[in-house]
């Protein structure tokens, strides 16, 4: 059974104005049925950002490619556990790489101390103390403050009409049935304030409140030992679709609009980007919550952030 696949990744207006490149990466390996979206967190241009692209996306595709080969050889493998292990290892690598880059900054200070002739005077002791302070600040807390070398990750691996998925962060994966009903398969990894009662909030309201007050993530690639990895599987029938997307799309396109937009996959990219550029239902919700006009809401939300998605439809 074959699949139709379309995708798009567009730099948001916020990054365009700052001269920052699109911070999303997409994998669409049709041969091995590996699909993923990774979104960097934070707006800083830093050399470690390349680590996110290189290690997370390329390594993920490589490791799942090996998994696909082993399955083709009829090896008995727990697919979900394998995906979880790959994501866990990537998290460790990115976390360690971040600390390594920060320790490089410290090395310059220590080198100055080591190469200084004679006894250590007060200034040199102060220099050592600065190094110690930087070492203490090179932990995960420093990385959080700087917003570097972190990313969200959503992956779907399709094998024998089953979808095996891994999820970290606030990207989303939806299953859209042939009859047009849409099901959110992922849970947003957000650290909500306990004072906010989410029980009576719609999905759109939660998404936009998250945007307005900038609810922090409580899991992402690069967080270290506290990572949460959600693993799940579901089947695909003829006419069913998968929509994988980052928060740039979910903040501008409602779930109902998503289901309608991807019904005709040949028009899915145009339909989704058209709504993302001029939000309708999400703009109405934002207007009500934030007490601004509908037009102001549209202007603020429309393709403000990098927007990326993959649509996979079973023929």
Residue pairs with C-beta under 8 A, 6 or more apart in sequence:
1 161
1 238
1 314
1 315
2 315
3 30
3 33
3 158
3 312
3 313
3 314
3 315
4 265
4 312
4 313
4 315
5 28
5 30
5 35
5 310
5 311
5 312
5 313
6 265
6 266
6 268
6 269
6 310
6 311
7 26
7 28
7 269
7 308
7 309
7 310
7 311
8 269
8 272
8 273
8 307
8 308
8 309
9 22
9 24
9 25
9 26
9 306
9 307
9 308
9 309
10 22
10 273
10 276
10 303
10 306
10 307
10 308
11 21
11 22
11 306
12 22
12 248
12 303
12 304
12 305
12 306
12 307
13 302
13 303
13 304
14 43
14 304
14 305
15 21
15 22
15 23
15 43
15 305
15 306
18 43
20 43
20 45
22 306
22 308
23 39
23 40
23 43
23 49
23 306
24 37
24 38
24 39
24 40
24 246
24 248
24 306
24 307
24 308
25 37
25 38
25 39
25 52
25 53
25 56
25 57
26 36
26 37
26 308
26 310
27 34
27 35
27 36
27 37
27 57
27 60
27 61
27 155
28 35
28 310
29 35
29 61
29 65
32 64
32 65
32 68
33 68
33 157
33 158
33 159
34 60
34 61
34 64
34 65
34 68
34 155
34 156
34 157
35 155
35 156
35 157
35 158
35 242
35 244
35 310
35 312
36 57
36 60
36 61
36 153
36 154
36 155
36 156
36 244
37 152
37 153
37 154
37 171
37 244
37 245
37 246
37 308
37 309
37 310
38 52
38 53
38 56
38 57
38 151
38 152
38 153
38 221
39 151
39 152
39 169
39 171
39 246
39 247
39 248
39 306
39 308
40 49
40 52
40 150
40 151
41 147
41 150
41 151
41 152
41 169
41 217
41 220
42 146
42 147
42 148
42 150
43 147
44 146
44 147
44 148
46 101
46 146
46 148
46 149
47 101
48 97
48 98
48 101
48 148
48 149
49 148
49 149
51 94
51 97
51 98
51 101
51 149
52 94
52 149
52 150
52 151
52 221
52 222
55 90
55 93
55 94
55 97
56 90
56 94
56 151
56 153
56 221
59 86
59 90
59 93
60 86
60 87
60 90
60 153
60 155
63 86
64 83
64 86
64 155
64 157
67 77
67 79
67 82
67 83
67 86
67 157
68 157
68 159
70 77
71 77
71 79
71 159
79 157
79 159
79 164
79 233
80 164
80 166
80 231
80 232
80 233
81 231
83 155
83 157
83 164
83 165
83 166
83 231
84 166
84 229
84 231
86 166
87 153
87 155
87 166
87 168
87 221
87 227
87 229
88 227
88 229
90 153
90 221
91 168
91 221
91 222
91 223
91 224
91 227
92 224
94 149
94 150
94 151
94 221
94 222
95 140
95 222
95 223
95 224
97 149
98 143
98 148
98 149
98 222
99 138
99 139
99 143
101 149
102 134
102 138
102 142
102 143
103 135
103 138
105 134
106 131
106 134
106 135
106 138
109 127
109 130
109 131
109 134
110 128
110 131
112 127
113 120
113 124
113 127
113 128
113 131
116 124
120 128
140 223
140 224
143 149
143 150
143 222
144 150
149 222
150 220
150 221
150 222
150 223
151 169
151 220
151 221
151 222
152 168
152 169
152 170
152 171
152 217
152 220
152 221
152 246
152 247
153 166
153 167
153 168
153 169
153 171
153 221
154 165
154 166
154 167
154 168
154 169
154 171
154 172
154 173
154 186
154 244
155 165
155 166
155 167
156 163
156 164
156 165
156 173
156 242
156 244
156 312
157 163
157 164
157 165
158 164
158 236
158 312
161 235
161 236
161 314
162 233
162 234
162 235
162 236
163 175
163 233
163 234
163 235
163 236
163 242
164 231
164 233
165 173
165 185
165 186
165 231
165 232
165 233
165 234
166 229
166 230
166 231
167 173
167 185
167 186
167 187
167 229
167 230
167 231
167 232
168 189
168 219
168 220
168 221
168 227
168 228
168 229
168 230
169 189
169 217
169 219
169 220
169 221
170 188
170 189
170 190
170 210
170 217
170 247
171 186
171 244
171 245
171 246
171 247
172 184
172 185
172 186
172 188
172 244
172 245
172 246
172 247
172 250
173 184
173 185
173 186
173 242
173 243
173 244
173 245
174 182
174 183
174 184
174 185
174 242
174 243
174 244
174 245
174 255
174 258
175 182
175 183
175 185
175 234
175 236
175 240
175 241
175 242
176 182
176 183
176 240
176 241
176 242
176 243
176 258
176 259
176 262
177 183
177 237
177 239
177 240
178 237
178 238
178 239
178 240
180 259
180 260
180 263
181 259
182 255
182 256
182 258
182 259
184 203
184 255
185 232
185 234
186 230
186 232
187 230
188 206
188 210
189 217
189 218
189 219
189 220
189 228
189 230
190 210
190 215
190 216
190 217
190 218
191 215
191 216
191 217
191 218
192 198
192 215
193 213
193 215
196 209
198 206
201 209
202 285
203 254
203 255
204 254
204 255
204 281
204 282
204 285
205 285
205 289
207 247
207 250
207 251
207 282
208 251
208 282
208 285
208 286
208 289
208 290
209 215
209 289
211 247
211 251
212 289
212 290
218 226
218 228
219 226
219 227
219 228
219 229
220 227
221 227
236 242
236 314
237 314
238 314
238 315
239 313
239 314
240 313
240 314
241 262
241 265
241 311
241 312
241 313
241 314
242 310
242 311
242 312
242 313
243 258
243 262
243 309
243 310
243 311
244 309
244 310
244 311
244 312
245 258
245 307
245 308
245 309
245 310
246 306
246 307
246 308
246 309
247 305
248 276
248 303
248 304
248 305
248 306
248 307
248 308
249 258
249 272
249 276
249 307
249 308
249 309
251 282
251 301
251 304
251 305
252 275
252 276
252 279
252 282
252 301
252 302
252 303
252 304
252 307
253 261
253 272
253 275
253 276
253 279
253 282
254 280
254 281
254 282
254 285
256 281
257 275
257 280
257 281
258 272
260 271
261 267
261 268
261 271
261 272
261 275
262 268
262 271
262 272
262 311
262 313
264 271
265 311
265 313
268 311
269 311
272 309
272 311
273 303
273 307
276 302
276 303
276 307
277 302
277 303
278 298
278 302
279 286
279 297
279 298
279 301
279 302
282 301
283 294
283 297
283 298
283 301
284 294
284 297
286 292
286 297
286 300
286 301
287 293
287 294
287 296
287 297
290 297
292 300
